Amino acid sequence: MDTYNEPPKVTHKFLTKCDEALAEITAQGRYRRFVALEKLSDRFPYYSVTMEGKTRDILVWSSNDYLAMGTDPEVIDASVNAARRMGAGAGGTRNIAGSSPLHVALEEELADLHGKDAALLFTSGYVSNQATLSAILNSLPDWHVFSDAQNHNSMVVGIKDGKRATVHVFKHNDISDLERLLAAAPSDAPKLIAFESVYSMDGDIAPLREICDLADKYNALTYLDEVHAVGMYGAHGGGVSERDGVAGRITIIEGTLAKAYGCHGGYVTGDFKVLDYIRSVAAGFIFTTALPPPTVAAALASVRILKADSARRALLFERAARLKAKFHAAGLPVMDSTSHIVPLMIGDAARATAVSMRLIREFGMYATPINYPTVPKGTERLRFTPGPKHTEAMMDGLVAALSQILLETGAERR
């Protein structure tokens, strides 16, 4: 009778590398454990969480659904109605069977939002940055691209994918350093300045007008990531570029539908010829299934609502200013921020995680710990995004909890 012989187990070098890397990440206190939070649409910003066998409601302070549009009844109804009418999925890429009248209408709405000729939808903000930047920078052999040192990973990857481009990284929001690099580049080379408006980890805002002035002076195109600003800044939610009156001077404005608009997807807007080129060559657009109609319908409703809802935007900024003031008054290590984002410096990965876990276990609140590689080592922090539905009482409870935890964990205070 034949006997089954189990083949010898072989340890591959990659599997060994996984073990070593994960052990190192854990030892540094930055191993990421996801907290499974169930968003409560009718009670936002409360979520439901099950931990250690018990289910409870948690007050969340770190959602990127900045204006609670993901729970807006009109937005939800738009999604449900589209699902019933058109189904759950797009059924293909935009080139095959996935381009619907909803996609066209949303692109027209987004182009109008930013005062541009055209817009192009992508499956996420990450993909819109990566695909668009790589498409542009692979179009000519001698591009010089100037990238802010704190640009999002999606922009960095898109720029690196521009294999033939020469990359210059300028100091964060440093106009003098940017001009130094622009002046040193060949005068006849095609140039692109890539930057964000609101930087989500520090909460600071780029000097858009000064960057546009340099772009004009050195004949450079501009690429602006507005993902943490669209829906919130400007008279209609067109972002910091609308607020500062420079949208018409920006070559390409990129945004997301997944933050202030509460839905999902990314997009770029700009000149029709440029957008048509990107549509025709960008692999991240051509070879992926289109956004589902229910998602597009929800985003379309959200964009239209926020274009006319300045009161909701005003309340967001009032809430952010109020929380910053309360953090300062309590002596908590709040970082300087000129935006709606409120970062609290902790300075150590393990401590940031510990503070976050104590908040959720002992006080029923959640704030995301931000560790390396999202931020440099030694600058680990908690990131708070108070919105229109966070009340004064909620803020007072948060301040009291953080004051107790930071005192007991030995974290630095102001």
Secondary structure as UniProt FT lines:
FT   HELIX           13..27
FT   TURN            28..29
FT   STRAND          37..39
FT   TURN            41..45
FT   STRAND          46..51
FT   TURN            52..53
FT   STRAND          54..60
FT   TURN            66..67
FT   HELIX           69..71
FT   HELIX           73..86
FT   TURN            94..97
FT   HELIX           101..113
FT   TURN            114..115
FT   STRAND          118..122
FT   HELIX           125..137
FT   TURN            141..142
FT   STRAND          144..148
FT   TURN            149..150
FT   HELIX           153..160
FT   TURN            163..164
FT   STRAND          166..170
FT   TURN            172..173
FT   HELIX           175..184
FT   TURN            187..188
FT   STRAND          191..196
FT   TURN            200..202
FT   HELIX           208..217
FT   TURN            218..219
FT   STRAND          220..225
FT   TURN            227..232
FT   HELIX           240..243
FT   TURN            244..245
FT   HELIX           247..249
FT   STRAND          252..256
FT   TURN            260..261
FT   STRAND          266..270
FT   HELIX           272..281
FT   HELIX           283..286
FT   HELIX           293..307
FT   HELIX           310..329
FT   TURN            330..331
FT   STRAND          342..345
FT   HELIX           349..363
FT   STRAND          365..366
FT   STRAND          368..370
FT   TURN            372..374
FT   TURN            377..378
FT   STRAND          381..384
FT   TURN            388..389
FT   HELIX           392..409
//
